[in-house]
């Protein structure tokens, strides 16, 4: 018997970053959105923990670990430890979310594994315990369970849904060369001199989501890591320039990068913008709707 769970990519509509704390973390005030790029995780009971990874043609797997250090295996082990079990599983991951792109594909895999094993073994773990286990794995994992559109605080793990009446369409512009998240945060600290203000989610962003107004949303998007990331990778500015030329409403770096998200007016507009980007030489371009559901069981 096996169970398959699908989990979505995410990006930050807004990412506010505060000064680094003594524990090394930065306080965050962010708004997440789950978008229609997916990983599927299939689990089955086994004698030992193993993981196998496959991918769509556009996804490079070189940076995905296939041992015990894979976050999906760590998620499974955390779940069985929580229940005091000695069980193990084979975890098969099929990736449609670009790797090392700032779209939280690993976090999606962890969330999917938690849910899949809970259903496979009928553990009936409470939502609160699943979210707590998710938070112990990484700041983006709780949101991957929930999906939709949500605020994040702490270092991103304290997640609450926000009102979102919009049907948003995004063009996702990937980049083969990754960006080190710790290095981007160090560049942020150097840029701010360690004196960044306490982050807050802009009221205008929440208002735009509540009204479902694309023009308002375009003016409210923001990412405190964008400037330091572009300082490290000035080549990424090309995607922003090409986005403007293609008529996108707004362009935003996803988290610490290198993926760039372009806001479009509707599905037709998104396809037109994506076509323009491809004509400008961008070969890793996808169209994705948002918000979409969090981790959920699928059948074939």
C-alpha positions, 0 to 999 in steps of 0.5 A, a space after each residue: 500500500 502507498 499514499 501520494 501527497 501533492 504539495 505546492 511551491 511558495 513564494 513571499 508576496 512580501 518579505 520584511 526582515 529585521 536585525 539578526 538576533 543573538 540566536 542567529 535568526 532574523 525576525 520576519 514579517 511575511 506573506 506567503 502564497 502557494 502557487 501551482 508548481 508541485 512536487 508529489 511524494 509517495 510513501 510506502 512501508 519499508 524495512 529501512 528509510 530510503 528516498 528516491 527522487 525523479 523530476 520533470 524535464 525542467 528540474 535539475 536534481 544535482 542539489 537534491 540529497 538522496 540519503 538521510 539528510 533529505 528533509 523528507 526523510 528527516 520529516 518521516 523520522 520526526 513523525 515516528 519519533 513523535 509517536 514512539 514508533 520504530 517504523 520506516 518507509 520508502 519515500 519517492 519524490 517527483 519534483 516539479 518545483 525548481 530546485 534551489 530556486 527560493 520556492 521552498 521545494 524541500 519544505 513542500 516535500 517535508 510537509 507532503 511526507 508528514 501528511 502522507 505517512 500520517 495517512 499511510 499508518 493511520 496515526 491521526 496526528 492532530 493538526 497542532 502536532 503536525 504544524 509543530 513537527 513541521 516548524 521543527 523541520 524548517 520555517 517554510 514547512 508549516 505553510 506548505 501544509 496549509 497553502 493558500 495565502 498566509 502571514 508568517 512571523 517569528 522566523 516564518 514558522 508562525 503562520 495564519 491565513 489571511 483574507 485573499 479574494 483574488 485569482 492571481 496569475 504569475 510568470 515564474 522565471 527560473 535561473 540555473 545558478 542558485 543563490 546561497 540563502 545565508 550569504 544573502 542574509 549576510 549581505 542584508 546585515 552588511 547593507 543595514 549595518 545590523 540596524 534594520 527596523 522591526 518588520 511589519 506587513 504593509 496594510 496596503 498589501 493585505 488590503 489589495 489581497 482582500 479586494 482582489 485588486 491586481 493593480 493595488 497588489 502590484 504596488 504593495 509587493 516587497 522583499 527586503 532581501 531583493 536589494 542585497 541579492 541583486 547586489 550579489 547577482 546583478 545578472 538577475 536584473 535582466 529578468 526585471 528589465 525584460 518583465 517591464 518590457 513584456 508588460 508585467 504588472 510587477 516583478 519580485 525576487 522570490 525569497 533569497 532568489 534566484 527565481 523572479 515572479 512576475 504578476 500578471 492581470 489574468 491567465 491570458 496576460 500571463 501566457 503572453 508575458 511568458 511568451 515574451 520572456 522566452 523570446 528574450 532568451 529565458 528558457 526556464 519560464 512557467 505560468 502558475 496560478 495562486 493561491 492553491 491548496 496546501 499538502 493534500 492526498 492525490 489519487 491516480 
